[in-house]
């Protein structure tokens, strides 16, 4: 009987709390959204399963969780905690990104910049609610809808909030097709949604090669804190556009980014233990993240409408919603909403310009926040 009692006390059932049960259900919900609804399955499936793994109670004295020194999961989580995984993700993103549409119409870059208003307005809101400056900056970056950037910045400024911020950022990235269309339709008229834009011009090979070099120099000088992200993003893009390192570019955008995505998603999910995650502060972070994302979407649309007051060749305001960094999902949403009113109006390529500009903009914003708030 003593052996049986010892065995029962060592099982996960003995230490299971209602909080663990809630988080396990949440993890299953994430996996369900990935499998049934196809919402960002490459992210939500590893995160969802990681949430389940992270909320199985460990017997005393057995180092199993991401927070137990020496455990296998803690070694994997090291890449998240120290900000190693996000730059590697950016390397892969750079190797698969075509900046041609942005280069062909530089004015659309302004829409990507305008969408970053969600970050800075949420920063003010978080400060007003009483969050310390470092925590407020980490929460605000959720508005960029860029999971790796949110993880990178929170690892530097507020590592104790890393799990809540990462889950919030990736949740809203996955829910782009749900959250953005109502905001887009509310702020535009049917006539505006039917505006047709001129096809983008052809960008030369020389422009494509020079851009990552010049882009890195400009962004690094403006925000040195963004060097780890921007350096890897533009390096990956140079591997792609130079056409002499195709094998390296192919590895960066396939095998490397896939491996890092698996490890990052799983370990972030495993970090959301109920005792550290189910707190009023985490719920407030989720609320601020949603507000930040909505504000970013609205800012992009409204700025496009403002630009139209001064432009002879009008911009479809829907394109402004793609200024958030959720590449390419926001651009696809713009295409879908535009085609609802005019099935022959294709906005995808135009929307990619502010979409990739938003990736750069959110990373630069993260670099600025790190430089300013870490002091």
N, C-alpha and C positions, 0 to 999 in steps of 0.2 A: 504493500500500500504506500510505503514511503517513496518507492521508486515511481509508482504511478502518479503520486502527488507532485513529485519533482518534475516529471515529464509534463503534466498538465500546466504547471506554473511556468514552464519554459516555452509553451506554445504562444503564438500570436494572439489567440483568443483571450488569454489571461490578461493581457495588457491593452486590449482593444477598447478604445473610448468612443463616445458618440462623435467626437470630432474626427477621429480616424475614419469612422464609417461615412461621415458626410464627405470627406475628401476623397475616399475611394469611389463614392457615387459620382463625384465631380470628375474624377479621372475617367470613369466609364462614359460619362456624358461627352467628354472631349473626344474619346475614341469613337463614340457613336456619331458625332458631328463629322469626324474625318472619314469614316467608312460609309455612312448612310448619305450624308449631305455633301460629301466631297469638299468640305471646307478646310483648305490648307492641310491636306492629309500628311504631307511631309513634315509638318511641324506639330500638328495636334495629336497625331498618333504616338510619336515618341514621348511628348509631354504628358499625354493622358496615361500612358502605361507607367511612366516615371512617377506620376502622382500616386498611382496604386502601390507601386513598390515602396515609395517613401513613407507610406502610411501604414505599413505592416509593422507592428511593434516589435522591437528587438529585445531578446532576453538580456538581463543585466550581465555586464562583463563581456558581451560579444560586440565588437566594433563592426557595425553593418551599415549605418546610415552615412549620408554625405557629411554629417557634422562630427562623426567619430574619427579622430586621428588614426591613420593607419588602415582604415577600411578601403576596400576596392573602390567604392563609390566616392569616397573623399578624394582619391587620386584623380578620378575622372572629373569631379567637380572643380578640381584645381584650375582647369582650363577656363571655367566660368568665373571663379572667384578672383583670379588674377588677370582677367581680361584677355586671355590668349585666343579663345575661340572666335570672338567677333571679328578681329582683323582677318582671320583665315576665311571666314564667311565672305567678307568684303573682297578678298582676293578672287574668290569664285564668282561673285557678282560682277566684278570688273571684267572677268574673262568671258562672261556671257552677255554683257551689255553693249548695245549699239547706241552710241551717242549721236548718230547721224541726224535724227530728227531735231535734237536740241541744237546742233550746230547749224542746221538749215534754217532755223527760225529762232534766233537768240531772244526775241522779245518774249517767247513763251517761258524762258528761264525765270522771268519775273513772277510767273504764277507759282513756280516751285518755291520761290523765296517768300511769296505772300502767305503760302500755306503754313509756313513756320510760325505765323502769328499764334497758332494754337499752342505752341510750346511756351512762348513768352507770356501770353495771357494766363496760362495755367500756372506758370511760375508765380505770378502775382497773386493768383487765387490761393495757391498753397501757402504762400507766405502770410496771407491774410488770415488763413485758417489756423495759423500758429505753427506750421512745420518749420524746423530750422532750415536755413538757406541751402545747405547741402542736400537735405532730403527733398526740399521743394524743387530743386533743379533736376534731381533724378526722376521725380514724379512727372515733371513737366515734359520731359523728353518722350513720354508715351505718345504725346500728340503728333510726333513725327511718324507714327505707325511703322517704326523700324525696330524690330526686336533686337538684332545684334547691337545697334547703337544704344538702345535702352539698357541692355545688359552691361555694355562697356562702361557707360557713364555711372550707373548705379554701383558697379563694382569699385569704382574709384571714389565716389562721394558718399554712398549710403549702402554699404554691403549688407547690412542687417535687413534692408528692404528688398534685396535682390530678387527673392522668390516672388513676392507680390508684384513687383514692377515688371518682371519678365513675363509672368503669366498674364498680366493685364495687357501688356504690349502685344503679345502673340494672340491673345483672344480677340482683340480688336482688329488685328491684321486679318484673322480668319473671318471676321464678321463684316469685312468691307462690303460684300454684296448686299448685306442687310442694312447696315447703318448709313451708307452714303446716299443711295437713291432717294429716300424721303427728303433729305436736306437739299439735294440737287433740284428736285422738282419744286420744292417749296420756294426756292429763291430764283427760279427762272420761269419765263413764260413759254408757251408752246412755240411761238415764233422764234424765240431765242434758241430753243433747243433744236430748231431746224436750220440754223445757220450753217451754210457750207463753207468750208475753208479750202484755200488753194493747196494742191498737193505739194509736199515738201520738195525742195530742190535737191539735186544730187550732190553729195558731199565728196570731195576728192580724197584720194588715199593720203595725200600729204596732210590735209586737215585732220584726218583721223589719227595719224601718227603723232602730230604735233600737239593735239589736244590733251592727251593724258600727261604729257610733260609740262605744258603750260598750266593746265588745270591744277596739277599738284603744287607747283610753285606758288600760284596765287592763293590757293586755299591754305597751304601750310604757313605762308607768311601772315595771312589774316588771322588764322587760329592754329598756332603750333600744337595745341592740345589735340587737334584732329589728325596729326601726322600718322599715328598707327592705323587709323581707319582709311584716311585718304591716300596714304602711301600705298597700301595694299590694293585699294580699289583701282587707282590709276595704273599701278604696276600690272595688275591683272588685265586691264584694258589694253595696255601697251603690248603685252604678250599676244593678245588676240589680233590687234590691228597691224602689228609689224609684219605678220605673215611669215616670219622666219622662225617662230617658236610655237608652231601650232600644236606640237605634242605637249608642251608645257601648258599651253592655254587649255587644251582639251582635258588634261589631268586636273587643272584648277577648277574648271567648271563642271566636272563630273565626279570623279572618284574622291578628290579632296573635299569638295564642298558637301558631298553626300555623307562622308564619314564624320565630318565635323558637325553637320546638322543632326545626325543620330546621337552623337555624344552630348552635344549641347542641349538638345530637346529633352533627352532622357534624364540627364543630371539636373536640369532646371526643374523638371517635374518632381524628381525625387527630393528636391530641397523644400518642397511645400508640405512639411509636416504640420499636422493640425495644431500642435501646441505653439508653433511659431507663425502659422499662417492665418488661422481663424481668429482674427483680432479686429476690433473696430477700426484700427488704423488701416488694415488691409482693405476693408470694405470701402473706406474713404478714398483710398488710392484707386480702387476700381471706379468709383464715381468720378473722381477728378480725371482719370484716364479717358473715360467716355466723353466727358465735357471737352477735354482737350482735342479729342479726335473730331468731334462735331464742329468745334470752332475752326480747326484747321481746314476742314472741308468747306465750310461756309466762307472762310477768308479767301480761299482760292477762287471760288465762284464769284464772290462780290468784287474781287480785284479785277477779274476778267471783264465784268460788266463796267467797271470804272474805266478800264483801258479802252473799251469800245466808245466811250464818250469822246475820245481824242483820235481814234483810228479811222481811216477811210475803209480799210479792209478789216471787217469785223472778225472777232474771235468768238467761237461758240463758247458761251460761259461754262458749259459742262466740263470743258477741258480743264478749267481751273481746279476742279475737284481732284484731279490726278496729281496735284502738287504734293500730296502726302507720299510717303516713301514706300508704300506697299506696292512693290513692283512685281509683276505687271498687273496685279489684280485691280488697282484703281483705274488703270487705263482701260481694262476690259469692262469695268462697270460703266465708264463714260461711253464706250462703244455701245453697250447694251441699252442704256437709257436713251441715247441719241437715236438709236434705230427703232425704239418704241414709237417715236413720233414720225420718223422718216426712215423706212427700212433701207433706203438706198444711200443714206448719208453715213459714211464711214469715218469715224473720228479716232480710231485706235492709234494710228501713227502720229497724229497731232498730239494725242494725250500722252504718248510716251515721252515727249519733250519735257513737260513739267514733272512727269513721274520720275525720270532719272535725275532731273534737277533737284527734286525733293530729297533724293538719297544723299546727294552732295550737301544740300542745305541742312538737313537734320544732323549730318555728321559734323559739319562746321559749327552748328549751334551747340552740339555736345562738346566740341573742343573749346568753344568760348565759355560755356558754363563751367567746365572743368577748370579752365585757367582762372576764372574769376572767383568761383565759389570754394575752391580748394584752399584759398589763402585764409 
